[in-house]
Amino acid sequence: MSRYYTQQFCFDELDLPLDLASRGLHDPELLPHYLYRDDGMRAWRATSTYCRDMLKLFYGDDDDVASDTELQVKLEMFRM
């Protein structure tokens, strides 16, 4: 498990819209009433909106993120 997450894991695997599209499950006309997609996308949008709004409270732009030393240290730890 550790090897997978350090060598193979990609955050795109956690992207529900990309996952649905790659498996051909994203179109409601082709697959109506698919609750995993329908409910999952509602949760995805709500989570995305919440995260975006929270980040806007702390970071005004990309330079603010780049200059956040605590965040950069954590990113470096994750890359190891």
N, C-alpha and C positions, 0 to 999 in steps of 0.2 A: 504494500500500500504506500509506504513511504517513497519507494522508488518511482511509482506511478506519479505521485503528486509533485515530486521534484524534477522529474525528467520528461513526463509525457502530458501532464495536465495542462489544459488551456482554458482560460475563462470563457471562451466561446461555448464550451460545453454547458455552461450554466445559463446561456441566453435562450430563453424559451422561444421567442419569435424565430431565431435562426434554426433552432432544433426542429420546430414544427415545419418550417419551410424545407429543410433538408430532407425530411421524411415525407413530404408531400401532404401534410396534414393541416396546412395553414388556410386553405380556402373553404369557407363555410358553404359555398355553392356545391363544391365537390363532395364535401363530407358534412352535411348538416347535423346539428344536435350532437356535436362531439364535445362533451362537457369538460374533458381535460383541457382542450384548447380554449373553449369559451370562458370557463371559470379561471383557468390559468392566466389567460391574457388580461382579465379584469384585475387579478391580483398583481400581475406584472406591471400594469399601468399605474395602479395605486402605489406600489412600492417605488416605482421609478419617480413618480411625482413627489412622493415624500422625501426620498433621498436627494433629489435635485433641489428641493426647497430648503432642506437642512444644510446642504453644502453651500447654497447661496448665502446663508446666514454667516458662514465662517470664511468663505473665500469669494472675493470679488472677481478674480480672474485667474488665469493660468499661472501668472507670476506669483500670486499669493500661495498657490499650491507648491510651486517649485521652491519657494523660500521658507516653507514650513519644515524646520529641521527635524522635528519629531516624526513627521510623516515620512520624510526621506530616509531616516534611519530604519523605520519599520519596513519600507519598501526594499531597502538593501538586505535586510534580514530575510525577507521572503525570497529574494533572488538567489540566496546562497543554497 
